[in-house]
Amino acid sequence: MIPAETLTALVAGYNPESDSGLIAAAYEYGLRMHEGQFRSSGEPYFSHPVAVAMLLAEQRLDDATIITALLHDTIEDTGSTYSEIALRFGDEIAQLVDGVTKLTNLELSSGQNAQAENFRKLLMAMSKDVRVLLVKLADRLHNMRTIRHLKVEKQQRKARETMDIFAPLAGRMGMQWMRDELEDISFRILNPEARKSIIRRFVTLRRETGDVIPKITDDIRTVLAQAKVEAEVFGREKKPYSIWRKMEEKGESFSRLSDIYGFRIITTSAIDCYIALGAVHKRWAAVPGRFKDYISSPKSNGYRSIHTTVSGRDGKQVEVQIRTQQMHSVAETGVAAHWSYRDGERFENPFAVDPFRWLSTITERFENAEDSDDFLEHVKLEMFTDQVFCFTPKGEVVKLPKGATPIDFAYAIHTRIGDSCVGAKVDGQRVPLWTKLKNGQSVAIIRAEGQRPQPTWEDMVVTGRAKSAIRRSLRGEQRATQVRLGREIARVALERVGKKATDKALATAAKRMGFDEPDDVLARLGAAEVTGKELVAALYPELVRDAGKPDHRELSGPIVIGLGSGQEARPAPCCSPIPGERIVGIAVRGKGVMIHAIDCAELVNFEEQPDRWIDLRWAESHATADRGVQIEMVMANDTGVLGRICTLIGEQRANITNINFTDRKPDFYRMIVDIEVRDMEHLTHVLTAIDADSDIAEVRRYRSVSPTVQPTTSG
């Protein structure tokens, strides 16, 4: 295991102001907390946090990040707590360690919806402090480097998670070297035969042509010397996974694949970058369509470089990247450059992007996605794709992923512009909306009022923002159509039973069927997810009862179950319980057993006499008998309303035995109606049917306030 002195010396080498004592204290604390824990390889567990800290130190990061790396598993895997870390090492480090712990607990390789939600949480954690993710990425890289000690199934799961989430995140943050290594290790696990085949082809190519990298490197240096450009030149073979991905995307064999070699020219100034570009293009033919200037139009993570592909020695196509040393620093460390040190001081790289501003831009875009599928698709599109830079007619730059169309361009400017797009001009020429945009093109969107997104657009766009907006609009239009159709279905269905599809009726139906608003019911009707019969049944269930079902009203068998031998029971007038609601019996001298609803207010008078309580329940055979209840309603004082409500109650197979007006006003009547119903379900049907009438302001079950039954000593 790497000793503490090695780590502190490495950090002090680039940051003499480093608090070596605090780093050493964190080392000792982590070593003690992880004592007795071992990795799958058999090594002491603490060797892993130390290796993670070394990785971050190699990136010249600050003390807080290094200490967080040493402690990043203490809260999760040991008896350490947030409070203890804050007390020993400060709030900043405690918050970072807590952030890494939360990221570790996210199961990113779970099902699609859970994965999207967890990734959303990951981005939110990142937005507080990007160093949390830097530690997590270094943690994942070291785990991948030592993954051979895990079971095959776990290796594959971790490799897939790395390929889907962590590798593209590293790339999105500008840490391309880390992305390349994470992808290569994952590729070796997920598709070992493909990786071996790429390596064998490289070996064969070297045997046939020799090692061309030193030769091309020398050629470039000669060209730059002639142009009087002082620069460093490096050459390399592309990584196996990068080659494999190009083969899959282009459907070409290895022998036909171009630019399997890459070269970098590191100059001292931006002017020299363009002089070097001119010298390279003068010496070798540029490949059309393979030029990108990220110096004049940087990526959102601060990346700046010129990319060009030329036909080099023996006609081989090679990619050349040209940048300054400062640009190269950002290209190597990405967002991490914000915290890096050089020559003992925080290195103020003018090209390093503010990580908090960068994160706020991507999280805002991700949060625009409406559901989990949209969100995950948006995330992956943002991270996996390269970018093209196009211009508005006013010269403003619009960044889009590769393969973007004018529709993507329109939505990138504003949703309203995208929705009303009817055409586009690229460099002054009218083009189809499915045209793929290229770097440097000027795009003008042609709009028309009243235009709406078309279903075919979804297949033309590649950005998550455009896809989400199109789907949202299409869903809105589809819903409007379904609501119109559903309203007609509701009208016809209710007219068949002599009712009207009023707003009040539809609102009541929505409540009964568990929907938020009437349009939800209508949309389901229009989509054939709910039938007209179901709508009628929700409002007037008695009207759709099976005509062949006998309507028994005779009482057979006992009323309730739970009475003792010879005991008789009758409903208490205070609450008038009916079958379907919970009941309890109270023994009363000279009156037998009074049946109360379990929520009856009178029961409070018997709380101190538990011996008089009898556990009762309604007999199922009693459900067909009629029981008297009272309902209270507030009804509009209009001609014919009372007659219509009485008819309505009769249609629900309930019998009216008395009507008592308790309040008469010029515009409304309040009255209590005595009716007979079978059970609670029947009463609910009656109340629902009445409530659906537009002339009813209020309807509820009514329980009278009767004189309190005086407690007695026996029953």
PyMOL commands that set and color helices and strands:
alter all, ss='L'
color gray80, all
select helices_A, chain A and resi 4-14+20-33+47-58+63-71+74-77+82-89+91-104+112-128+131-145+147-149+152-172+176-190+192-209+212-226+240-250+254-256+270-283+313-315+325-339+355-367+372-384+406-413+415-419+455-459+464-495+503-513+518-526+532-539+541-544+601-606+610-612+620-624+641-651+680-691
alter helices_A, ss='H'
color red, helices_A
select strands_A, chain A and resi 231-237+261-267+285-293+306-311+317-324+341-342+345-346+387-391+397-401+421-426+429-431+443-447+560-561+569-571+583-588+592-597+613-615+617-618+627-636+655-664+668-677+696-702
alter strands_A, ss='S'
color yellow, strands_A
deselect
rebuild
show_as cartoon
